[in-house]
Amino acid sequence: MIVDLKRFFLHDTPWETMELDLDFSEVEELGRPIFLPGARAQVELKGLAGSVSVKAHVAYTLEKPCDRCGALTRKTYTGTFTHILVREFSGGEPDGGEYVLVPDCKVDLAGLLREDVLLDLPWKFLCREDCKGLCPRCGKNLNEGPCTCSPEVDPRMEALRELL
């Protein structure tokens, strides 16, 4: 969604709120979409001193296999993202990336929030915090109970085992 910010840059404005439906259907993992439909954002815009402040509250649902056990898992996340939009940088390029350059006074809010959400995805996606994963020998999901594999003993430790 392209938003024309010209009036925000020209005048100080009170906070204005808009709702956005976000489409992340093209984001795939292992050939299947991981975002469920229905991602939404509540965006607040405010013009102040030749810049535009953006606050966005985003809610989305992921459905993908657990990174440890492979069980298909669905989790809903929320995130809050802020940006300061400017038409130009005075004194060169700023450090840190907290400013977004919009020289034509237009911004693709959906694209900006898509980038925020993708950067905010969890490193490890687990079905639950204490997921036990899979048995490395037989592949049984250890969350469903122990497997029947005999414990593997390192041959170097065999002498110590005989002492027990």
Secondary structure as the mmCIF struct_conf table of DSSP 4:
data_model
#
loop_
_struct_conf.conf_type_id
_struct_conf.id
_struct_conf.beg_label_comp_id
_struct_conf.beg_label_asym_id
_struct_conf.beg_label_seq_id
_struct_conf.end_label_comp_id
_struct_conf.end_label_asym_id
_struct_conf.end_label_seq_id
STRN STRN1 ILE A 2 ASP A 4
HELX_RH_AL_P HELX_RH_AL_P1 LYS A 6 LEU A 10
BEND BEND1 HIS A 11 HIS A 11
STRN STRN2 GLU A 16 LEU A 22
TURN_TY1_P TURN_TY1_P1 SER A 25 GLU A 26
STRN STRN3 GLU A 28 GLU A 29
TURN_TY1_P TURN_TY1_P2 LEU A 30 GLY A 31
STRN STRN4 ARG A 32 PRO A 33
STRN STRN5 PHE A 35 PHE A 35
HELX_LH_PP_P HELX_LH_PP_P1 LEU A 36 LEU A 36
BEND BEND2 PRO A 37 PRO A 37
STRN STRN6 ALA A 39 LEU A 48
TURN_TY1_P TURN_TY1_P3 ALA A 49 GLY A 50
STRN STRN7 SER A 51 PRO A 65
TURN_TY1_P TURN_TY1_P4 ASP A 67 CYS A 69
STRN STRN8 LEU A 72 VAL A 86
BEND BEND3 ARG A 87 ARG A 87
TURN_TY1_P TURN_TY1_P5 SER A 90 GLY A 91
BEND BEND4 GLY A 92 GLY A 92
HELX_LH_PP_P HELX_LH_PP_P2 GLU A 93 PRO A 94
BEND BEND5 ASP A 95 ASP A 95
TURN_TY1_P TURN_TY1_P6 GLY A 96 GLY A 97
STRN STRN9 TYR A 99 LEU A 101
TURN_TY1_P TURN_TY1_P7 PRO A 103 ASP A 104
BEND BEND6 CYS A 105 CYS A 105
STRN STRN10 LYS A 106 ASP A 108
HELX_RH_AL_P HELX_RH_AL_P2 LEU A 109 ASP A 120
BEND BEND7 LEU A 121 LEU A 121
BEND BEND8 TRP A 123 LYS A 124
BEND BEND9 CYS A 127 ARG A 128
TURN_TY1_P TURN_TY1_P8 GLU A 129 ASP A 130
STRN STRN11 LEU A 134 LEU A 134
TURN_TY1_P TURN_TY1_P9 PRO A 136 CYS A 138
STRN STRN12 ASN A 141 ASN A 141
HELX_RH_3T_P HELX_RH_3T_P1 LEU A 142 GLU A 144
HELX_LH_PP_P HELX_LH_PP_P3 CYS A 149 GLU A 152
HELX_RH_3T_P HELX_RH_3T_P2 PRO A 155 MET A 157
HELX_RH_AL_P HELX_RH_AL_P3 GLU A 158 LEU A 163
#
